[in-house]
Amino acid sequence: MSKLVLIRHGQSEWNLSNQFTGWVDVNLSEKGVEEAKKAGRLIKEHGLEFDQAYTSLLTRAIKTLHYALEESDQLWIPETKTWRLNERHYGALQGLNKKATAEKYGDEQVHIWRRSYDVLPPAIDDDNEFSQAHDRRYANLDPHIVPKAENLHVTLDRVMPFWEDHIAPDLLDGKNVIIAAHGNSLRALTKYIENISDDDIMDLEMKTGEPVVYTFDDKLDVVNKEKLDD
């Protein structure tokens, strides 16, 4: 049976300052670094060994993966980075303070933008300082693919091709896989893996730095799920 470990990146600097982050590339906070290292120690304590690692193109996820692998003595394993595991793009909300945004638009509207499965936040303009329209890490993508705003539904749609082409084949081949990514890209994967409804997915929380371990049978049905903690 193969195993898949999902880790949401440790606390970022913008998690700490309560800003919408999305595709903006921010670093881990000091607490986030320790959360990532702790995840690695838990992985080592539980004897989890990996054959392949995946992460996004964003620093907070990449560093979380590296800290976790270093702490578990597995920094050497093959690693692939992909934009398809990026955080959900928060559109024009990126860079805004969440509390101030709630005061302006109302708590209910902001909750819908943050948690709704199929409601898009306002789109970001290309000239916005937090737009990725001119970010060279996406220069090889069709410009029409680079999002201006995403909801969880759209995020799932762009995550799934990577699952189908890379992650699922690895698991079917008996490999153990670790993914360090983001709250919403991992919520999208979790929705698919656990067949969670559109309504129930709104209440799913992914804790920063907490490894979630899935064990699959040879048909990719989940036979066990475990969250690693102290």
C-alpha positions in Angstrom: 0.0 0.0 0.0 1.2 3.5 -0.8 1.2 6.6 1.4 0.6 10.2 0.6 1.6 12.9 3.1 0.1 16.4 2.7 1.6 19.4 4.6 0.3 22.9 4.5 3.3 25.3 4.6 4.3 26.6 8.0 3.0 30.1 9.1 4.0 32.7 6.6 4.9 36.3 7.2 1.5 37.3 5.7 -0.4 34.7 7.8 1.2 36.5 10.7 0.2 40.0 9.5 -3.3 38.7 8.5 -3.0 39.5 4.8 -4.5 37.7 1.8 -1.6 36.0 0.2 -2.6 33.8 -2.7 0.1 33.7 -5.4 2.2 36.5 -3.8 5.6 35.0 -2.9 6.2 35.6 0.8 8.5 33.9 3.2 7.9 31.8 6.3 7.8 33.5 9.7 10.0 32.2 12.5 7.1 30.2 13.8 6.5 28.8 10.3 10.1 27.6 10.1 9.7 25.8 13.4 6.4 24.3 12.3 8.0 22.9 9.2 10.9 21.4 11.2 8.5 19.9 13.7 6.6 18.3 10.8 9.9 16.7 9.7 10.6 15.4 13.2 7.1 13.9 13.3 7.6 12.2 9.9 10.9 10.7 11.2 9.3 9.6 14.4 6.6 7.7 12.5 9.1 6.1 10.2 7.7 7.6 7.0 10.0 7.2 4.0 9.3 8.9 0.6 10.1 8.2 -3.0 9.0 11.5 -4.5 8.3 15.0 -3.3 6.1 17.7 -4.9 5.6 21.3 -4.0 4.5 24.6 -5.6 6.5 27.5 -7.1 6.1 29.6 -3.9 8.9 30.0 -1.3 6.8 29.2 1.8 5.9 25.8 0.5 9.3 25.0 -1.0 11.1 25.9 2.3 8.5 23.9 4.3 9.2 20.9 2.1 13.0 21.3 2.5 12.9 21.8 6.3 10.6 18.7 6.7 12.8 16.6 4.5 16.0 17.7 6.2 14.6 16.9 9.6 13.6 13.5 8.4 17.0 12.8 6.6 15.3 12.7 3.2 16.5 15.9 1.5 18.0 13.8 -1.2 14.7 12.4 -2.7 13.5 13.6 -6.1 11.5 16.8 -6.0 9.2 18.5 -8.6 7.9 22.0 -8.4 4.7 23.0 -10.2 2.4 26.0 -10.5 -0.5 23.6 -10.3 0.1 23.2 -6.6 0.2 27.0 -5.9 -2.2 28.5 -3.4 -5.6 29.6 -4.7 -5.2 33.0 -6.4 -7.1 35.6 -4.3 -7.5 38.1 -7.1 -7.7 41.7 -6.1 -7.8 40.7 -2.4 -4.1 39.8 -2.6 -2.1 42.0 -0.3 -5.1 43.3 1.6 -5.5 43.0 5.3 -8.3 40.5 6.1 -9.8 42.5 9.0 -9.9 45.7 7.1 -11.4 43.9 4.1 -14.1 42.5 6.3 -14.8 45.9 7.8 -15.2 47.3 4.2 -17.3 44.5 2.6 -18.8 42.8 5.7 -17.8 39.6 7.4 -20.3 37.5 5.4 -19.0 38.6 2.0 -15.4 38.0 3.0 -16.3 34.6 4.4 -17.9 33.7 1.0 -14.9 34.9 -0.9 -12.6 32.9 1.3 -14.6 29.7 1.8 -17.1 29.4 -1.0 -16.6 26.5 -3.5 -17.7 28.4 -6.6 -17.8 32.2 -5.9 -14.9 34.2 -7.4 -13.3 37.1 -5.5 -12.8 40.3 -7.6 -10.2 39.9 -10.4 -6.8 41.5 -10.1 -5.5 44.0 -12.7 -2.3 43.3 -14.5 -0.8 46.5 -13.2 -1.6 45.7 -9.5 1.7 45.3 -7.6 0.5 41.9 -6.4 -0.3 40.6 -9.8 1.6 37.7 -11.3 1.1 38.8 -14.9 4.8 39.7 -15.3 6.3 37.1 -12.9 9.0 35.3 -14.8 8.4 32.0 -13.0 5.2 31.8 -15.1 6.7 33.0 -18.3 6.5 29.6 -19.9 2.7 29.5 -19.4 0.1 30.7 -21.8 -0.8 34.1 -20.4 -4.5 33.1 -20.5 -3.7 30.4 -18.0 -2.2 32.6 -15.3 -5.3 33.4 -13.1 -6.6 36.8 -12.2 -8.8 35.2 -9.5 -9.7 31.7 -8.3 -12.3 30.0 -6.2 -11.8 26.4 -4.8 -13.6 24.9 -7.8 -11.2 26.6 -10.3 -8.3 25.6 -8.0 -9.4 22.0 -8.1 -9.7 22.1 -11.9 -6.0 23.1 -12.3 -4.7 20.8 -9.5 -6.4 17.7 -11.0 -4.3 17.3 -14.2 -1.2 17.2 -12.0 -2.8 14.5 -9.8 -3.8 12.5 -12.8 -0.5 12.8 -14.6 2.0 12.6 -11.7 0.7 11.9 -8.2 -1.8 9.1 -8.9 0.6 7.2 -11.1 3.3 7.4 -8.4 0.9 6.0 -5.8 -0.4 3.3 -8.2 3.3 2.4 -8.7 3.6 1.8 -4.9 5.6 4.9 -4.2 5.2 7.0 -1.1 4.7 10.7 -1.9 5.0 13.9 0.1 3.4 17.2 -1.0 4.1 20.5 0.7 1.7 23.1 -0.6 -1.1 25.5 0.5 -4.3 25.6 2.4 -6.5 25.7 -0.7 -4.6 23.6 -3.1 -4.5 20.9 -0.4 -8.2 21.4 0.4 -8.9 20.8 -3.3 -6.9 17.5 -3.3 -8.6 16.5 0.0 -12.0 17.2 -1.5 -11.2 14.8 -4.4 -9.5 12.1 -2.3 -12.2 12.0 0.3 -15.1 12.8 -2.0 -16.2 15.8 0.2 -19.3 17.7 -0.9 -19.2 21.3 -2.2 -20.9 22.4 1.0 -18.9 20.5 3.5 -15.5 21.5 2.0 -16.2 25.1 3.2 -15.6 23.9 6.8 -12.4 22.0 6.2 -9.3 23.5 7.8 -5.8 22.6 7.0 -3.5 23.5 9.9 -0.1 25.0 9.1 2.7 22.5 9.4 0.5 19.5 10.3 1.3 16.3 8.3 -1.8 14.4 7.1 -1.1 10.8 6.1 -3.3 8.9 3.7 -2.8 5.2 3.1 -4.2 3.9 -0.2 -4.9 0.4 -1.6 -4.0 -0.6 -5.1 -7.2 1.1 -6.5 -6.4 4.4 -4.8 -9.2 4.0 -2.2 -8.3 5.4 1.2 -7.8 2.7 3.8 -6.5 5.0 6.5 -6.1 8.7 7.4 -4.0 10.0 10.2 -2.9 13.5 11.4 0.5 13.6 13.0 0.9 15.6 16.1 2.5 15.4 19.6 
